[in-house]
Structures are given as C-alpha cells and as structure tokens.
C-alpha cells in the first residue's frame, strides 16, 4: 500500500463549483499534514496546514480524520486560477520524514 | 520570489556529459533537499542534508552525487546519466530537522533536465 494516496483526477469543474479532494495515509504515526499546490511546470507551494479541528482559509477548508487516516480539501466557488495539482503531504516527525502524495489535478472551466 | 533559487532552469545533456545543478536558499534554513519529479509521477525524495550533513540517501544511483558546502548551498553533480533520468529536479529547504516548522518545505523553481 502506498504511504499517501490521492485520486489523480483530473477533476474538471465549472467556475463557481465546489470541489472536494481526498487523501489517505497508511502510517498511523503521521503527525503533521499539509496541502500544497503545484501549478503546471512550477514548483509546489504550501497552500495550508491541516489541523485535527479543521481549518479554513477563505474559500479553502481542510479537514483531518485521524481515526480513518483521511485528509480532505474543499474548495468553494472555484476560480479559473484554482486550476493546478493539489498535493497531500504527511510528515512523520520521529523519522524526520516528509511524504508527498501523487497529487490530484484540477481544471476549472469557464 | 527569491527564497530558493536554482540554476540552471533548463539543461540538456548527453549521456557522457558531466554537469552540476545548483541550489541556494536565502531563508536562513538549515535543512536542504533534492527531489526528482518525473512526468505523471509523485515527487521522489533523493537526498536530505541537515546542517551540511547528509541524513538521507533514498537509494539514489551513484551517477547522482550531492554536495552541501554550507547550509545555504546545495549541489547535485551529474555524470553518465540515462535518458530515464530526464525529469524536473527540485531543491527545497526547511528549518532544521526536528525543530519547529521543519516539516514545511520551501521549493525552488526546479531544473528541467533532458538527457539525450
């Protein structure tokens, strides 16, 4: 089983739609969780951290379910500029290990 | 943004060439990383340096040789590469391993490498 799994997509959604991405991780010792965004032919950039209580940043909401080893990202009111690949990232502090998921591709269509 | 810079941005080389990739970070970090990103594959961690000491070599072939002369600079020396080594090579930096914030990585723009 892969350490971090994501639905590769692509997700093609119209502007204004709400879209949700899921991510699962296999190591129960995972401690920190993040979503990164990677635009085409660019480097990954941190989008937001994910906390157990859930957190929101504008149109973006991240949720963590430790019991199910599941992370989600919800994007409301999608914009054309949201088109990118979204990477789920999990860290295991005891091993100083950062694990990137394969990414989910999103295309927001006019 | 100039937090992490990489040169060159594009590189085409033959299988018998020797070349080097350079990474420099201006964020005051003490951990630096090399990643490989091939088309339609997830990021693959290659090497990790913490305070100039290599802490991880993720079973990378010896034709890739990293060098970290100080906490701000990281090199990847390449020799006798194969066409399947063609990929985007990304450098990243972070706070020192184990320190608060170590798990947030800041990436450079990458070097797009083509091996003929």
Interface residues (C-beta under 8 A of the other chain):
Chain A: X32 X34 X41 X42 X43 X44 X45 X46 X49 X87 X91 X93 X96 X98 X100 X101 X102 X103
Chain B: X41 X42 X43 X45 X48 X50 X55 X88 X90 X97 X98 X102 X103 X104 X105 X106 X107 X108 X109 X110 X112
